[in-house]
Amino acid sequence: MRYFINLSYNGKNYSGWQSQPNKITVQSVLENVLSTVLRTDIQAVGAGRTDAGVHSKMMFAHFDFAAEIADFEQLKRHLNSFLPRDIAIKEIFKVADEAHARFDAVKRTYEYWLVQEKNPFLTDFACYFSQKLDFEKMNIAAKILFDYQDFTSFSKLHTDVKTNDCAIFRADWEKRGNAWVFTISANRFLRNMVRAIVGTLLLVGENKISLENFRQIIEAKDRCKAGISVPACGLYLTKIEYE
């Protein structure tokens, strides 16, 4: 039988979601705890692959287990008691046997948090950027993203994917308290894509490149033309949606 897990995590201490040899990842920790509690080897398939240091307020994963789980709340409490403080399971539920956490997801949303005043309590959870920025211009640039589907210029090099096409549904900056938050939604994301987009939008906000330059960067389909990838600490996977 197949089950879905809805979890969240602080990514500071992990080398991303996906299991890697000789590295601590969210997936490997989750699988170890599931295997311990359910007393059988469990493999979890995540809805995405967040990079090292990236946080998630909502991540879905599925796993298969031979027996019927009678009490989901009890299992959740048991798993959370074994998991480290920076990983929390919010719910567990049964799904159809063919349901897939990754391939069935139709929309994903990320937020990037940026602060312009130094705050020691946000060091691990937001990017500190002291230079003056034109957020109105950055929002105009963000709308340019809707004109394109191929985002090779914002993808990490040498990734094993069949296409660099993505359908973007939302991309904008808004002020929340003392922070500026960039929200972007799409059907899928390329590796490092959000951080590269934000890094390039910062160049627009600093008036180092024009709106036309931003368009030319996308059309170049060349990662070397875009801005740097901003620090992982400010990035959050916030929502995953299914049919």
Secondary structure in CASP SS format (residue, H / E / C, confidence):
PFRMAT SS
TARGET T0000
AUTHOR 0000-0000-0000
METHOD secondary structure of the structure
MODEL  1
M C 1.00
R E 1.00
Y E 1.00
F E 1.00
I E 1.00
N E 1.00
L E 1.00
S E 1.00
Y E 1.00
N C 1.00
G H 1.00
K H 1.00
N H 1.00
Y C 1.00
S C 1.00
G C 1.00
W C 1.00
Q C 1.00
S C 1.00
Q C 1.00
P C 1.00
N C 1.00
K C 1.00
I C 1.00
T C 1.00
V H 1.00
Q H 1.00
S H 1.00
V H 1.00
L H 1.00
E H 1.00
N H 1.00
V H 1.00
L H 1.00
S H 1.00
T H 1.00
V H 1.00
L H 1.00
R C 1.00
T C 1.00
D C 1.00
I C 1.00
Q C 1.00
A C 1.00
V E 1.00
G E 1.00
A C 1.00
G C 1.00
R C 1.00
T C 1.00
D C 1.00
A C 1.00
G C 1.00
V C 1.00
H E 1.00
S E 1.00
K E 1.00
M E 1.00
M E 1.00
F E 1.00
A E 1.00
H E 1.00
F E 1.00
D E 1.00
F C 1.00
A C 1.00
A C 1.00
E C 1.00
I C 1.00
A C 1.00
D C 1.00
F H 1.00
E H 1.00
Q H 1.00
L H 1.00
K H 1.00
R H 1.00
H H 1.00
L H 1.00
N H 1.00
S H 1.00
F H 1.00
L C 1.00
P C 1.00
R C 1.00
D C 1.00
I E 1.00
A E 1.00
I E 1.00
K E 1.00
E E 1.00
I E 1.00
F E 1.00
K E 1.00
V E 1.00
A C 1.00
D C 1.00
E C 1.00
A C 1.00
H C 1.00
A C 1.00
R C 1.00
F C 1.00
D C 1.00
A E 1.00
V E 1.00
K E 1.00
R E 1.00
T E 1.00
Y E 1.00
E E 1.00
Y E 1.00
W E 1.00
L E 1.00
V E 1.00
Q C 1.00
E C 1.00
K C 1.00
N C 1.00
P H 1.00
F H 1.00
L H 1.00
T C 1.00
D C 1.00
F C 1.00
A C 1.00
C E 1.00
Y E 1.00
F C 1.00
S C 1.00
Q C 1.00
K C 1.00
L C 1.00
D C 1.00
F H 1.00
E H 1.00
K H 1.00
M H 1.00
N H 1.00
I H 1.00
A H 1.00
A H 1.00
K H 1.00
I H 1.00
L H 1.00
F H 1.00
D H 1.00
Y C 1.00
Q C 1.00
D E 1.00
F C 1.00
T H 1.00
S H 1.00
F H 1.00
S C 1.00
K C 1.00
L C 1.00
H C 1.00
T C 1.00
D C 1.00
V C 1.00
K C 1.00
T C 1.00
N C 1.00
D E 1.00
C C 1.00
A C 1.00
I E 1.00
F E 1.00
R E 1.00
A E 1.00
D E 1.00
W E 1.00
E E 1.00
K E 1.00
R E 1.00
G C 1.00
N C 1.00
A E 1.00
W E 1.00
V E 1.00
F E 1.00
T E 1.00
I E 1.00
S E 1.00
A E 1.00
N C 1.00
R C 1.00
F C 1.00
L C 1.00
R C 1.00
N C 1.00
M H 1.00
V H 1.00
R H 1.00
A H 1.00
I H 1.00
V H 1.00
G H 1.00
T H 1.00
L H 1.00
L H 1.00
L H 1.00
V H 1.00
G H 1.00
E C 1.00
N C 1.00
K C 1.00
I C 1.00
S C 1.00
L H 1.00
E H 1.00
N H 1.00
F H 1.00
R H 1.00
Q H 1.00
I H 1.00
I H 1.00
E H 1.00
A H 1.00
K C 1.00
D C 1.00
R H 1.00
C H 1.00
K H 1.00
A C 1.00
G C 1.00
I C 1.00
S C 1.00
V C 1.00
P C 1.00
A H 1.00
C H 1.00
G H 1.00
L E 1.00
Y E 1.00
L E 1.00
T E 1.00
K E 1.00
I E 1.00
E E 1.00
Y E 1.00
E C 1.00
END
